[in-house]
Amino acid sequence: MSPRLAAVPSLPEGINYVFSEDDLDRLRRAQLAAALLAALSSEAVSYVDVPHDSIAAVAEYIAQDIHGVLNNAQRIGPAPSTTRGPVPD
């Protein structure tokens, strides 16, 4: 994995996020690319002689697009609470 993808942001649970229509398209393209990789059997890959570099390039494309979508996500819910228990007055 490339160093720039090592720190993939994670979105806290219980918070709502929105993203642009462009980012939705990026997610759809990433999903299609992942489905293509999943559909390739090892026999098919060796039969058509798909180089490993090509498969790795598609995987990196997917990772970069998802990383970009997560970075662009805008929180629309409340910030997560850092305290537990009742909120002081």
Sequence and secondary structure as in RCSB ss.txt:
>XXXX:A:sequence
MSPRLAAVPSLPEGINYVFSEDDLDRLRRAQLAAALLAALSSEAVSYVDVPHDSIAAVAEYIAQDIHGVLNNAQR
IGPAPSTTRGPVPD
>XXXX:A:secstr
  GGGSS     TT  EE  HHHHHHHHHHHHHHHHHHH  HHHHHHTT  HHHHHHHHHHHHHHHHHHHHH EE
 S    S  SS   
